[in-house]
Amino acid sequence: MVLTVPDLESLQSSALSDFDKWTAVAPAGRAGDFARDIARLEGQLEAIYRLGVLLQRRETSMDTAFAVWDSMVRICDTFLKRLETLMRDHPHCEASHDKMLDLRLAAVKRRELHRRPQP
């Protein structure tokens, strides 16, 4: 079975949908439950990132490797936006936000390594 960029994007959609379900049923005022859900979301982004690494390693085309990392940057942005909307009410999310930013930065660096030089 071969993993593709659309598979990474599908995993993103699934992870964010699951997060919405978890937070919808979490009891109000239970910071511990919410912190667990945030940690789970962070873990899912890390897993998607690792799959991106595996996908890129199998690629021989610079353009396709670039597409993997370009997609990962967008996926990280989507996770970060979701978390940023919650941080005003849940400042304890900051550590997870920072880890997600680190993943985004790593994806940006890898994307730039695979960018075709402009003539």
Phi, psi and omega in degrees: 000135182251131177274143181232169177301315177300332176294319177299317181292326176293320177297323177300311181300317180296316180297317181290325176295315177299317180300316178299321178294316181298314184287335179290329183260356179291134178299139179297140177080007181258084183300326180297317178296317181294319178299321177296318179295321178294317179297322178295317178298316177300316179298323179292322177295319178299319179295317178297320178299315179298322176295323175299319177299313180297318179298314182294324181296331181276352184274138175258343181269128177298322181296319180289321177297319176300317181298323178300311184286329175296318177295320180296323177298315180295321178297314178300318179301319180295316177297316181297318178299319179298317182288323181297329178291337182265343187293334179299320181270343184225075184297342179291356178281355188301320181296318177294321178300316179297319179295321177293323175297320177299318177297320179297315179299317178297321178293320178298315180298316179294322178300316181293329176296332183256004178287134177291134177298141179279135180290000000 
